[in-house]
Amino acid sequence: MRYSDTERRERFALARAFGTSDLTKAEYCRQHGLSANSLDHWIREIAKAERETVEASFFEIQMTDGPTAVLQPRRPDLEVELPLGVKLRFFGTAVVK
């Protein structure tokens, strides 16, 4: 069965709320008109969505270390300053596939 974005958000919210409720699965399902199988399905969907988010947050970059990088200092294309004064500097372009 296909769900609209609104229906998916509603079911995600119900499944997340179960995790913070003090009810048993049977009581929660009865109160919200869900079957236990349906609740389990949406809990798995949440876990899947969270894994995909984490996996999509990282990508591989290839580093090259050659005399050009050392002999010709230049301004970085991107500089990120982290807490405690740590700076990350990126030179060149990265292609995300």
N, C-alpha and C positions, 0 to 999 in steps of 0.2 A: 504494500500500500504506500502510495506517495503522500507525503505530508507537506502542507504549505509551510513557509518560513514561520508564520505565526504559530501554527500547530507544533512545529518542532521546538520553538522557543518555550511554548507552554509545557510541553512534555519534559524538556530539559529542566525547566524550573521545578516541576513536580518531583522529578528524580533527585535533583539536588536537595530539595527540601526534605525528602525522606532521610537523607544522610544526617540531617541536623534535628530530626524529630525524635521524640522518646517513644514512638509507637513501634509495635512489631510490624513486620512487612504486611501481615494479614490485616491488621487494624488500619494501617495507612492506606492500603489498597481499597479496603471497604469504604473508608471515609471519602476517598477521591474517585471512586468508580473505576478503578484500574484492576486488571488481573495481575497476579504476581509475575507471570511471564512477561507482560508488557512492561512492568516496572523494571524487571531485570534487563530487558532489551534496552531501555533508555539509559540505564546505568552503564551498560556496556558502550552505548553510543557516546556518552559523555567521556568515558575513558579513551575511546578511540579518537575523539575530537581533540582531547588534550594531548595525546601522543603525537598526532599530526601537527599540532601547533608547535610542540617542542622540536620535532624533526624538521619542520620548515624554518625554524629560527636559526639554523646553522647551515653554513655552506662551506665547501672546501675552497681554499685559496692555495695557489702555488707560489712559493717564494723563490726568487732568483737572487743569488748573491754573486755579483760580478764586479769587476773593477769600475764599471761605469757608475754604479751606485755609490761607490766610495769616492771616486775622483771628482764627481760632479755633484756636489751638494746643491739641493734646491728646496724650494718650499714644498711641503707635503700637499697632496690633493685633498686630504682629509686628516684632521687632527681631532682626537677625542681625549678630553681630560677627565680622568676618573678621580674619585675621592682619594685623599691622601697624596695628591700631586702626581699620580701616575699618568703619563701621557702616551697615547698610542698614535703613531704617525703612519699614514698610508700614502704610498707613492704609486703613480700609475693608475691604471684602471683595472677593475675586476669584472669578469663576466660571470653572471649567475645563471646557471642552467636550470 
